[in-house]
Amino acid sequence: MSGLNLAAEFFPMNERDLDAIAALESTLQVFPWSRGNFADSLEAGYSVWVLRLGGDLIGYSVVMSVLDEAHLLTIGVCKRYQGQGYGARLLRHAMECARLGGAHKLFLEVRPSNDRAVDLYRHFGFKQIGTRKGYYPAVVGREDALIFDKELA
């Protein structure tokens, strides 16, 4: 986590962020969420946050809560800021927002090929509870999703 700049700040995502978030997402994923996916999450009242360093948007997270459970739908950090602790800060923030919103458990899916994310989730105490076969589109065919959960209480 050397190089971590503690001046990065969280802000609730708003409509003005949508173009930048969609652009960032398209640099991170082969099959990215669309601007419309983020707009729908914002309109649905999900817990949607951006992480800014100075004026630059460097990360985002989207969490959907239902009763006492939450689901991390997406999270991302600009490639040039990866490996500096910002992903951990985003995940910690998402977990805390879900907990404060009444969630006792947080679920997520992750590609098995996304080693960095799998390692991050395990580091934070997430446990694999299952697999969704063919969940993600892939360049050739489909890729499974690992299902993780973590108690928040």
Chimera marker file (.cmm) of the C-alpha trace (Angstrom):
<marker_set name="trace">
<marker id="1" x="0.000" y="0.000" z="0.000" r="1" g="1" b="0" radius="0.5"/>
<marker id="2" x="2.936" y="2.305" z="-0.429" r="1" g="1" b="0" radius="0.5"/>
<marker id="3" x="1.931" y="5.297" z="-2.474" r="1" g="1" b="0" radius="0.5"/>
<marker id="4" x="-1.553" y="5.353" z="-0.945" r="1" g="1" b="0" radius="0.5"/>
<marker id="5" x="-2.701" y="8.949" z="-0.997" r="1" g="1" b="0" radius="0.5"/>
<marker id="6" x="-5.059" y="9.485" z="1.908" r="1" g="1" b="0" radius="0.5"/>
<marker id="7" x="-6.419" y="12.629" z="0.216" r="1" g="1" b="0" radius="0.5"/>
<marker id="8" x="-8.734" y="10.428" z="-1.871" r="1" g="1" b="0" radius="0.5"/>
<marker id="9" x="-12.341" y="11.038" z="-0.834" r="1" g="1" b="0" radius="0.5"/>
<marker id="10" x="-15.680" y="9.263" z="-1.224" r="1" g="1" b="0" radius="0.5"/>
<marker id="11" x="-18.691" y="11.008" z="-2.720" r="1" g="1" b="0" radius="0.5"/>
<marker id="12" x="-22.180" y="9.735" z="-3.517" r="1" g="1" b="0" radius="0.5"/>
<marker id="13" x="-22.380" y="9.026" z="-7.239" r="1" g="1" b="0" radius="0.5"/>
<marker id="14" x="-24.536" y="11.486" z="-9.148" r="1" g="1" b="0" radius="0.5"/>
<marker id="15" x="-25.742" y="11.960" z="-12.700" r="1" g="1" b="0" radius="0.5"/>
<marker id="16" x="-22.760" y="14.172" z="-13.569" r="1" g="1" b="0" radius="0.5"/>
<marker id="17" x="-20.452" y="11.208" z="-12.819" r="1" g="1" b="0" radius="0.5"/>
<marker id="18" x="-22.109" y="8.759" z="-15.223" r="1" g="1" b="0" radius="0.5"/>
<marker id="19" x="-20.059" y="9.484" z="-18.347" r="1" g="1" b="0" radius="0.5"/>
<marker id="20" x="-16.756" y="9.299" z="-16.456" r="1" g="1" b="0" radius="0.5"/>
<marker id="21" x="-17.773" y="6.111" z="-14.656" r="1" g="1" b="0" radius="0.5"/>
<marker id="22" x="-18.867" y="4.414" z="-17.869" r="1" g="1" b="0" radius="0.5"/>
<marker id="23" x="-15.602" y="5.470" z="-19.520" r="1" g="1" b="0" radius="0.5"/>
<marker id="24" x="-13.572" y="4.120" z="-16.589" r="1" g="1" b="0" radius="0.5"/>
<marker id="25" x="-15.563" y="0.874" z="-16.533" r="1" g="1" b="0" radius="0.5"/>
<marker id="26" x="-14.852" y="0.370" z="-20.254" r="1" g="1" b="0" radius="0.5"/>
<marker id="27" x="-11.100" y="0.432" z="-19.530" r="1" g="1" b="0" radius="0.5"/>
<marker id="28" x="-11.460" y="-2.182" z="-16.781" r="1" g="1" b="0" radius="0.5"/>
<marker id="29" x="-13.810" y="-4.794" z="-18.237" r="1" g="1" b="0" radius="0.5"/>
<marker id="30" x="-13.947" y="-6.671" z="-21.516" r="1" g="1" b="0" radius="0.5"/>
<marker id="31" x="-17.749" y="-6.718" z="-21.055" r="1" g="1" b="0" radius="0.5"/>
<marker id="32" x="-18.363" y="-3.448" z="-19.181" r="1" g="1" b="0" radius="0.5"/>
<marker id="33" x="-21.494" y="-2.123" z="-17.575" r="1" g="1" b="0" radius="0.5"/>
<marker id="34" x="-23.100" y="0.567" z="-19.720" r="1" g="1" b="0" radius="0.5"/>
<marker id="35" x="-23.789" y="4.141" z="-18.684" r="1" g="1" b="0" radius="0.5"/>
<marker id="36" x="-27.429" y="3.013" z="-18.499" r="1" g="1" b="0" radius="0.5"/>
<marker id="37" x="-26.577" y="0.281" z="-15.983" r="1" g="1" b="0" radius="0.5"/>
<marker id="38" x="-25.005" y="2.867" z="-13.681" r="1" g="1" b="0" radius="0.5"/>
<marker id="39" x="-27.881" y="5.307" z="-14.259" r="1" g="1" b="0" radius="0.5"/>
<marker id="40" x="-30.396" y="2.567" z="-13.396" r="1" g="1" b="0" radius="0.5"/>
<marker id="41" x="-28.491" y="1.796" z="-10.179" r="1" g="1" b="0" radius="0.5"/>
<marker id="42" x="-28.539" y="5.452" z="-9.233" r="1" g="1" b="0" radius="0.5"/>
<marker id="43" x="-32.258" y="5.752" z="-10.001" r="1" g="1" b="0" radius="0.5"/>
<marker id="44" x="-33.036" y="2.550" z="-8.049" r="1" g="1" b="0" radius="0.5"/>
<marker id="45" x="-31.494" y="4.090" z="-4.933" r="1" g="1" b="0" radius="0.5"/>
<marker id="46" x="-28.615" y="1.639" z="-4.615" r="1" g="1" b="0" radius="0.5"/>
<marker id="47" x="-25.590" y="2.628" z="-2.546" r="1" g="1" b="0" radius="0.5"/>
<marker id="48" x="-23.460" y="4.091" z="-5.340" r="1" g="1" b="0" radius="0.5"/>
<marker id="49" x="-20.190" y="5.809" z="-4.558" r="1" g="1" b="0" radius="0.5"/>
<marker id="50" x="-17.211" y="7.288" z="-6.329" r="1" g="1" b="0" radius="0.5"/>
<marker id="51" x="-13.678" y="7.703" z="-5.052" r="1" g="1" b="0" radius="0.5"/>
<marker id="52" x="-11.949" y="10.891" z="-6.141" r="1" g="1" b="0" radius="0.5"/>
<marker id="53" x="-8.330" y="11.878" z="-5.894" r="1" g="1" b="0" radius="0.5"/>
<marker id="54" x="-8.186" y="15.615" z="-6.308" r="1" g="1" b="0" radius="0.5"/>
<marker id="55" x="-10.804" y="16.174" z="-8.986" r="1" g="1" b="0" radius="0.5"/>
<marker id="56" x="-10.170" y="12.846" z="-10.724" r="1" g="1" b="0" radius="0.5"/>
<marker id="57" x="-12.612" y="9.972" z="-10.441" r="1" g="1" b="0" radius="0.5"/>
<marker id="58" x="-10.426" y="6.936" z="-9.708" r="1" g="1" b="0" radius="0.5"/>
<marker id="59" x="-12.940" y="4.349" z="-8.484" r="1" g="1" b="0" radius="0.5"/>
<marker id="60" x="-16.555" y="3.412" z="-7.898" r="1" g="1" b="0" radius="0.5"/>
<marker id="61" x="-18.770" y="0.858" z="-6.200" r="1" g="1" b="0" radius="0.5"/>
<marker id="62" x="-22.419" y="-0.158" z="-6.491" r="1" g="1" b="0" radius="0.5"/>
<marker id="63" x="-24.208" y="-2.093" z="-3.728" r="1" g="1" b="0" radius="0.5"/>
<marker id="64" x="-27.830" y="-3.222" z="-3.810" r="1" g="1" b="0" radius="0.5"/>
<marker id="65" x="-29.493" y="-3.909" z="-0.453" r="1" g="1" b="0" radius="0.5"/>
<marker id="66" x="-32.607" y="-5.963" z="0.197" r="1" g="1" b="0" radius="0.5"/>
<marker id="67" x="-33.780" y="-6.280" z="3.803" r="1" g="1" b="0" radius="0.5"/>
<marker id="68" x="-30.755" y="-7.475" z="5.800" r="1" g="1" b="0" radius="0.5"/>
<marker id="69" x="-28.602" y="-8.585" z="2.860" r="1" g="1" b="0" radius="0.5"/>
<marker id="70" x="-26.525" y="-6.606" z="0.386" r="1" g="1" b="0" radius="0.5"/>
<marker id="71" x="-24.977" y="-7.486" z="-2.947" r="1" g="1" b="0" radius="0.5"/>
<marker id="72" x="-21.829" y="-5.857" z="-4.310" r="1" g="1" b="0" radius="0.5"/>
<marker id="73" x="-22.791" y="-5.453" z="-7.962" r="1" g="1" b="0" radius="0.5"/>
<marker id="74" x="-19.631" y="-3.810" z="-9.244" r="1" g="1" b="0" radius="0.5"/>
<marker id="75" x="-16.469" y="-2.171" z="-8.016" r="1" g="1" b="0" radius="0.5"/>
<marker id="76" x="-13.535" y="-0.760" z="-9.933" r="1" g="1" b="0" radius="0.5"/>
<marker id="77" x="-10.350" y="1.251" z="-9.640" r="1" g="1" b="0" radius="0.5"/>
<marker id="78" x="-8.541" y="3.056" z="-12.460" r="1" g="1" b="0" radius="0.5"/>
<marker id="79" x="-5.683" y="0.828" z="-13.662" r="1" g="1" b="0" radius="0.5"/>
<marker id="80" x="-2.966" y="3.326" z="-12.847" r="1" g="1" b="0" radius="0.5"/>
<marker id="81" x="-4.139" y="3.422" z="-9.208" r="1" g="1" b="0" radius="0.5"/>
<marker id="82" x="-4.507" y="-0.336" z="-8.745" r="1" g="1" b="0" radius="0.5"/>
<marker id="83" x="-2.233" y="-2.009" z="-6.230" r="1" g="1" b="0" radius="0.5"/>
<marker id="84" x="-2.087" y="1.114" z="-4.046" r="1" g="1" b="0" radius="0.5"/>
<marker id="85" x="-4.852" y="0.299" z="-1.562" r="1" g="1" b="0" radius="0.5"/>
<marker id="86" x="-7.718" y="2.115" z="-3.261" r="1" g="1" b="0" radius="0.5"/>
<marker id="87" x="-9.602" y="-1.109" z="-4.030" r="1" g="1" b="0" radius="0.5"/>
<marker id="88" x="-9.359" y="-2.051" z="-0.363" r="1" g="1" b="0" radius="0.5"/>
<marker id="89" x="-10.655" y="1.379" z="0.637" r="1" g="1" b="0" radius="0.5"/>
<marker id="90" x="-13.583" y="1.063" z="-1.780" r="1" g="1" b="0" radius="0.5"/>
<marker id="91" x="-14.443" y="-2.413" z="-0.530" r="1" g="1" b="0" radius="0.5"/>
<marker id="92" x="-14.186" y="-1.362" z="3.117" r="1" g="1" b="0" radius="0.5"/>
<marker id="93" x="-16.416" y="1.648" z="2.384" r="1" g="1" b="0" radius="0.5"/>
<marker id="94" x="-18.976" y="-0.512" z="0.523" r="1" g="1" b="0" radius="0.5"/>
<marker id="95" x="-19.097" y="-2.962" z="3.442" r="1" g="1" b="0" radius="0.5"/>
<marker id="96" x="-19.551" y="-0.174" z="5.980" r="1" g="1" b="0" radius="0.5"/>
<marker id="97" x="-22.312" y="1.503" z="3.952" r="1" g="1" b="0" radius="0.5"/>
<marker id="98" x="-24.106" y="-1.844" z="3.622" r="1" g="1" b="0" radius="0.5"/>
<marker id="99" x="-23.751" y="-2.485" z="7.370" r="1" g="1" b="0" radius="0.5"/>
<marker id="100" x="-25.014" y="0.984" z="8.268" r="1" g="1" b="0" radius="0.5"/>
<marker id="101" x="-27.921" y="0.389" z="5.901" r="1" g="1" b="0" radius="0.5"/>
<marker id="102" x="-28.949" y="-2.653" z="7.939" r="1" g="1" b="0" radius="0.5"/>
<marker id="103" x="-27.258" y="-5.463" z="6.002" r="1" g="1" b="0" radius="0.5"/>
<marker id="104" x="-25.854" y="-8.329" z="8.032" r="1" g="1" b="0" radius="0.5"/>
<marker id="105" x="-24.270" y="-10.072" z="5.044" r="1" g="1" b="0" radius="0.5"/>
<marker id="106" x="-22.656" y="-8.960" z="1.784" r="1" g="1" b="0" radius="0.5"/>
<marker id="107" x="-22.646" y="-11.175" z="-1.320" r="1" g="1" b="0" radius="0.5"/>
<marker id="108" x="-20.703" y="-10.824" z="-4.556" r="1" g="1" b="0" radius="0.5"/>
<marker id="109" x="-19.737" y="-12.697" z="-7.690" r="1" g="1" b="0" radius="0.5"/>
<marker id="110" x="-16.261" y="-12.612" z="-9.188" r="1" g="1" b="0" radius="0.5"/>
<marker id="111" x="-14.596" y="-14.192" z="-12.191" r="1" g="1" b="0" radius="0.5"/>
<marker id="112" x="-12.194" y="-16.978" z="-11.173" r="1" g="1" b="0" radius="0.5"/>
<marker id="113" x="-9.726" y="-15.451" z="-13.659" r="1" g="1" b="0" radius="0.5"/>
<marker id="114" x="-9.698" y="-12.171" z="-11.694" r="1" g="1" b="0" radius="0.5"/>
<marker id="115" x="-6.946" y="-13.242" z="-9.281" r="1" g="1" b="0" radius="0.5"/>
<marker id="116" x="-6.390" y="-9.758" z="-7.868" r="1" g="1" b="0" radius="0.5"/>
<marker id="117" x="-10.072" y="-9.368" z="-6.906" r="1" g="1" b="0" radius="0.5"/>
<marker id="118" x="-10.340" y="-12.909" z="-5.529" r="1" g="1" b="0" radius="0.5"/>
<marker id="119" x="-7.293" y="-12.249" z="-3.347" r="1" g="1" b="0" radius="0.5"/>
<marker id="120" x="-8.740" y="-8.931" z="-2.136" r="1" g="1" b="0" radius="0.5"/>
<marker id="121" x="-12.068" y="-10.497" z="-1.172" r="1" g="1" b="0" radius="0.5"/>
<marker id="122" x="-10.371" y="-13.368" z="0.654" r="1" g="1" b="0" radius="0.5"/>
<marker id="123" x="-8.106" y="-10.900" z="2.457" r="1" g="1" b="0" radius="0.5"/>
<marker id="124" x="-11.250" y="-9.177" z="3.772" r="1" g="1" b="0" radius="0.5"/>
<marker id="125" x="-12.694" y="-12.457" z="5.029" r="1" g="1" b="0" radius="0.5"/>
<marker id="126" x="-15.091" y="-13.287" z="2.215" r="1" g="1" b="0" radius="0.5"/>
<marker id="127" x="-15.734" y="-17.027" z="1.859" r="1" g="1" b="0" radius="0.5"/>
<marker id="128" x="-16.647" y="-18.830" z="-1.331" r="1" g="1" b="0" radius="0.5"/>
<marker id="129" x="-20.115" y="-20.333" z="-0.947" r="1" g="1" b="0" radius="0.5"/>
<marker id="130" x="-20.763" y="-21.536" z="-4.472" r="1" g="1" b="0" radius="0.5"/>
<marker id="131" x="-20.263" y="-21.227" z="-8.211" r="1" g="1" b="0" radius="0.5"/>
<marker id="132" x="-22.591" y="-19.930" z="-10.921" r="1" g="1" b="0" radius="0.5"/>
<marker id="133" x="-21.847" y="-21.892" z="-14.095" r="1" g="1" b="0" radius="0.5"/>
<marker id="134" x="-21.514" y="-19.800" z="-17.248" r="1" g="1" b="0" radius="0.5"/>
<marker id="135" x="-22.456" y="-16.582" z="-15.438" r="1" g="1" b="0" radius="0.5"/>
<marker id="136" x="-20.173" y="-14.143" z="-17.252" r="1" g="1" b="0" radius="0.5"/>
<marker id="137" x="-19.761" y="-13.569" z="-20.987" r="1" g="1" b="0" radius="0.5"/>
<marker id="138" x="-16.233" y="-14.357" z="-22.130" r="1" g="1" b="0" radius="0.5"/>
<marker id="139" x="-14.257" y="-13.777" z="-25.297" r="1" g="1" b="0" radius="0.5"/>
<marker id="140" x="-14.906" y="-17.450" z="-26.081" r="1" g="1" b="0" radius="0.5"/>
<marker id="141" x="-18.037" y="-18.931" z="-24.506" r="1" g="1" b="0" radius="0.5"/>
<marker id="142" x="-18.875" y="-18.088" z="-20.914" r="1" g="1" b="0" radius="0.5"/>
<marker id="143" x="-16.993" y="-17.961" z="-17.614" r="1" g="1" b="0" radius="0.5"/>
<marker id="144" x="-18.199" y="-19.184" z="-14.242" r="1" g="1" b="0" radius="0.5"/>
<marker id="145" x="-18.642" y="-16.856" z="-11.271" r="1" g="1" b="0" radius="0.5"/>
<marker id="146" x="-17.403" y="-17.603" z="-7.802" r="1" g="1" b="0" radius="0.5"/>
<marker id="147" x="-20.010" y="-16.601" z="-5.213" r="1" g="1" b="0" radius="0.5"/>
<marker id="148" x="-18.630" y="-15.106" z="-2.016" r="1" g="1" b="0" radius="0.5"/>
<marker id="149" x="-20.244" y="-13.812" z="1.137" r="1" g="1" b="0" radius="0.5"/>
<marker id="150" x="-19.170" y="-12.129" z="4.351" r="1" g="1" b="0" radius="0.5"/>
<marker id="151" x="-20.942" y="-11.452" z="7.631" r="1" g="1" b="0" radius="0.5"/>
<marker id="152" x="-20.976" y="-7.720" z="8.344" r="1" g="1" b="0" radius="0.5"/>
<marker id="153" x="-22.264" y="-7.617" z="11.914" r="1" g="1" b="0" radius="0.5"/>
<link id1="1" id2="2" r="1" g="1" b="0" radius="0.2"/>
<link id1="2" id2="3" r="1" g="1" b="0" radius="0.2"/>
<link id1="3" id2="4" r="1" g="1" b="0" radius="0.2"/>
<link id1="4" id2="5" r="1" g="1" b="0" radius="0.2"/>
<link id1="5" id2="6" r="1" g="1" b="0" radius="0.2"/>
<link id1="6" id2="7" r="1" g="1" b="0" radius="0.2"/>
<link id1="7" id2="8" r="1" g="1" b="0" radius="0.2"/>
<link id1="8" id2="9" r="1" g="1" b="0" radius="0.2"/>
<link id1="9" id2="10" r="1" g="1" b="0" radius="0.2"/>
<link id1="10" id2="11" r="1" g="1" b="0" radius="0.2"/>
<link id1="11" id2="12" r="1" g="1" b="0" radius="0.2"/>
<link id1="12" id2="13" r="1" g="1" b="0" radius="0.2"/>
<link id1="13" id2="14" r="1" g="1" b="0" radius="0.2"/>
<link id1="14" id2="15" r="1" g="1" b="0" radius="0.2"/>
<link id1="15" id2="16" r="1" g="1" b="0" radius="0.2"/>
<link id1="16" id2="17" r="1" g="1" b="0" radius="0.2"/>
<link id1="17" id2="18" r="1" g="1" b="0" radius="0.2"/>
<link id1="18" id2="19" r="1" g="1" b="0" radius="0.2"/>
<link id1="19" id2="20" r="1" g="1" b="0" radius="0.2"/>
<link id1="20" id2="21" r="1" g="1" b="0" radius="0.2"/>
<link id1="21" id2="22" r="1" g="1" b="0" radius="0.2"/>
<link id1="22" id2="23" r="1" g="1" b="0" radius="0.2"/>
<link id1="23" id2="24" r="1" g="1" b="0" radius="0.2"/>
<link id1="24" id2="25" r="1" g="1" b="0" radius="0.2"/>
<link id1="25" id2="26" r="1" g="1" b="0" radius="0.2"/>
<link id1="26" id2="27" r="1" g="1" b="0" radius="0.2"/>
<link id1="27" id2="28" r="1" g="1" b="0" radius="0.2"/>
<link id1="28" id2="29" r="1" g="1" b="0" radius="0.2"/>
<link id1="29" id2="30" r="1" g="1" b="0" radius="0.2"/>
<link id1="30" id2="31" r="1" g="1" b="0" radius="0.2"/>
<link id1="31" id2="32" r="1" g="1" b="0" radius="0.2"/>
<link id1="32" id2="33" r="1" g="1" b="0" radius="0.2"/>
<link id1="33" id2="34" r="1" g="1" b="0" radius="0.2"/>
<link id1="34" id2="35" r="1" g="1" b="0" radius="0.2"/>
<link id1="35" id2="36" r="1" g="1" b="0" radius="0.2"/>
<link id1="36" id2="37" r="1" g="1" b="0" radius="0.2"/>
<link id1="37" id2="38" r="1" g="1" b="0" radius="0.2"/>
<link id1="38" id2="39" r="1" g="1" b="0" radius="0.2"/>
<link id1="39" id2="40" r="1" g="1" b="0" radius="0.2"/>
<link id1="40" id2="41" r="1" g="1" b="0" radius="0.2"/>
<link id1="41" id2="42" r="1" g="1" b="0" radius="0.2"/>
<link id1="42" id2="43" r="1" g="1" b="0" radius="0.2"/>
<link id1="43" id2="44" r="1" g="1" b="0" radius="0.2"/>
<link id1="44" id2="45" r="1" g="1" b="0" radius="0.2"/>
<link id1="45" id2="46" r="1" g="1" b="0" radius="0.2"/>
<link id1="46" id2="47" r="1" g="1" b="0" radius="0.2"/>
<link id1="47" id2="48" r="1" g="1" b="0" radius="0.2"/>
<link id1="48" id2="49" r="1" g="1" b="0" radius="0.2"/>
<link id1="49" id2="50" r="1" g="1" b="0" radius="0.2"/>
<link id1="50" id2="51" r="1" g="1" b="0" radius="0.2"/>
<link id1="51" id2="52" r="1" g="1" b="0" radius="0.2"/>
<link id1="52" id2="53" r="1" g="1" b="0" radius="0.2"/>
<link id1="53" id2="54" r="1" g="1" b="0" radius="0.2"/>
<link id1="54" id2="55" r="1" g="1" b="0" radius="0.2"/>
<link id1="55" id2="56" r="1" g="1" b="0" radius="0.2"/>
<link id1="56" id2="57" r="1" g="1" b="0" radius="0.2"/>
<link id1="57" id2="58" r="1" g="1" b="0" radius="0.2"/>
<link id1="58" id2="59" r="1" g="1" b="0" radius="0.2"/>
<link id1="59" id2="60" r="1" g="1" b="0" radius="0.2"/>
<link id1="60" id2="61" r="1" g="1" b="0" radius="0.2"/>
<link id1="61" id2="62" r="1" g="1" b="0" radius="0.2"/>
<link id1="62" id2="63" r="1" g="1" b="0" radius="0.2"/>
<link id1="63" id2="64" r="1" g="1" b="0" radius="0.2"/>
<link id1="64" id2="65" r="1" g="1" b="0" radius="0.2"/>
<link id1="65" id2="66" r="1" g="1" b="0" radius="0.2"/>
<link id1="66" id2="67" r="1" g="1" b="0" radius="0.2"/>
<link id1="67" id2="68" r="1" g="1" b="0" radius="0.2"/>
<link id1="68" id2="69" r="1" g="1" b="0" radius="0.2"/>
<link id1="69" id2="70" r="1" g="1" b="0" radius="0.2"/>
<link id1="70" id2="71" r="1" g="1" b="0" radius="0.2"/>
<link id1="71" id2="72" r="1" g="1" b="0" radius="0.2"/>
<link id1="72" id2="73" r="1" g="1" b="0" radius="0.2"/>
<link id1="73" id2="74" r="1" g="1" b="0" radius="0.2"/>
<link id1="74" id2="75" r="1" g="1" b="0" radius="0.2"/>
<link id1="75" id2="76" r="1" g="1" b="0" radius="0.2"/>
<link id1="76" id2="77" r="1" g="1" b="0" radius="0.2"/>
<link id1="77" id2="78" r="1" g="1" b="0" radius="0.2"/>
<link id1="78" id2="79" r="1" g="1" b="0" radius="0.2"/>
<link id1="79" id2="80" r="1" g="1" b="0" radius="0.2"/>
<link id1="80" id2="81" r="1" g="1" b="0" radius="0.2"/>
<link id1="81" id2="82" r="1" g="1" b="0" radius="0.2"/>
<link id1="82" id2="83" r="1" g="1" b="0" radius="0.2"/>
<link id1="83" id2="84" r="1" g="1" b="0" radius="0.2"/>
<link id1="84" id2="85" r="1" g="1" b="0" radius="0.2"/>
<link id1="85" id2="86" r="1" g="1" b="0" radius="0.2"/>
<link id1="86" id2="87" r="1" g="1" b="0" radius="0.2"/>
<link id1="87" id2="88" r="1" g="1" b="0" radius="0.2"/>
<link id1="88" id2="89" r="1" g="1" b="0" radius="0.2"/>
<link id1="89" id2="90" r="1" g="1" b="0" radius="0.2"/>
<link id1="90" id2="91" r="1" g="1" b="0" radius="0.2"/>
<link id1="91" id2="92" r="1" g="1" b="0" radius="0.2"/>
<link id1="92" id2="93" r="1" g="1" b="0" radius="0.2"/>
<link id1="93" id2="94" r="1" g="1" b="0" radius="0.2"/>
<link id1="94" id2="95" r="1" g="1" b="0" radius="0.2"/>
<link id1="95" id2="96" r="1" g="1" b="0" radius="0.2"/>
<link id1="96" id2="97" r="1" g="1" b="0" radius="0.2"/>
<link id1="97" id2="98" r="1" g="1" b="0" radius="0.2"/>
<link id1="98" id2="99" r="1" g="1" b="0" radius="0.2"/>
<link id1="99" id2="100" r="1" g="1" b="0" radius="0.2"/>
<link id1="100" id2="101" r="1" g="1" b="0" radius="0.2"/>
<link id1="101" id2="102" r="1" g="1" b="0" radius="0.2"/>
<link id1="102" id2="103" r="1" g="1" b="0" radius="0.2"/>
<link id1="103" id2="104" r="1" g="1" b="0" radius="0.2"/>
<link id1="104" id2="105" r="1" g="1" b="0" radius="0.2"/>
<link id1="105" id2="106" r="1" g="1" b="0" radius="0.2"/>
<link id1="106" id2="107" r="1" g="1" b="0" radius="0.2"/>
<link id1="107" id2="108" r="1" g="1" b="0" radius="0.2"/>
<link id1="108" id2="109" r="1" g="1" b="0" radius="0.2"/>
<link id1="109" id2="110" r="1" g="1" b="0" radius="0.2"/>
<link id1="110" id2="111" r="1" g="1" b="0" radius="0.2"/>
<link id1="111" id2="112" r="1" g="1" b="0" radius="0.2"/>
<link id1="112" id2="113" r="1" g="1" b="0" radius="0.2"/>
<link id1="113" id2="114" r="1" g="1" b="0" radius="0.2"/>
<link id1="114" id2="115" r="1" g="1" b="0" radius="0.2"/>
<link id1="115" id2="116" r="1" g="1" b="0" radius="0.2"/>
<link id1="116" id2="117" r="1" g="1" b="0" radius="0.2"/>
<link id1="117" id2="118" r="1" g="1" b="0" radius="0.2"/>
<link id1="118" id2="119" r="1" g="1" b="0" radius="0.2"/>
<link id1="119" id2="120" r="1" g="1" b="0" radius="0.2"/>
<link id1="120" id2="121" r="1" g="1" b="0" radius="0.2"/>
<link id1="121" id2="122" r="1" g="1" b="0" radius="0.2"/>
<link id1="122" id2="123" r="1" g="1" b="0" radius="0.2"/>
<link id1="123" id2="124" r="1" g="1" b="0" radius="0.2"/>
<link id1="124" id2="125" r="1" g="1" b="0" radius="0.2"/>
<link id1="125" id2="126" r="1" g="1" b="0" radius="0.2"/>
<link id1="126" id2="127" r="1" g="1" b="0" radius="0.2"/>
<link id1="127" id2="128" r="1" g="1" b="0" radius="0.2"/>
<link id1="128" id2="129" r="1" g="1" b="0" radius="0.2"/>
<link id1="129" id2="130" r="1" g="1" b="0" radius="0.2"/>
<link id1="130" id2="131" r="1" g="1" b="0" radius="0.2"/>
<link id1="131" id2="132" r="1" g="1" b="0" radius="0.2"/>
<link id1="132" id2="133" r="1" g="1" b="0" radius="0.2"/>
<link id1="133" id2="134" r="1" g="1" b="0" radius="0.2"/>
<link id1="134" id2="135" r="1" g="1" b="0" radius="0.2"/>
<link id1="135" id2="136" r="1" g="1" b="0" radius="0.2"/>
<link id1="136" id2="137" r="1" g="1" b="0" radius="0.2"/>
<link id1="137" id2="138" r="1" g="1" b="0" radius="0.2"/>
<link id1="138" id2="139" r="1" g="1" b="0" radius="0.2"/>
<link id1="139" id2="140" r="1" g="1" b="0" radius="0.2"/>
<link id1="140" id2="141" r="1" g="1" b="0" radius="0.2"/>
<link id1="141" id2="142" r="1" g="1" b="0" radius="0.2"/>
<link id1="142" id2="143" r="1" g="1" b="0" radius="0.2"/>
<link id1="143" id2="144" r="1" g="1" b="0" radius="0.2"/>
<link id1="144" id2="145" r="1" g="1" b="0" radius="0.2"/>
<link id1="145" id2="146" r="1" g="1" b="0" radius="0.2"/>
<link id1="146" id2="147" r="1" g="1" b="0" radius="0.2"/>
<link id1="147" id2="148" r="1" g="1" b="0" radius="0.2"/>
<link id1="148" id2="149" r="1" g="1" b="0" radius="0.2"/>
<link id1="149" id2="150" r="1" g="1" b="0" radius="0.2"/>
<link id1="150" id2="151" r="1" g="1" b="0" radius="0.2"/>
<link id1="151" id2="152" r="1" g="1" b="0" radius="0.2"/>
<link id1="152" id2="153" r="1" g="1" b="0" radius="0.2"/>
</marker_set>
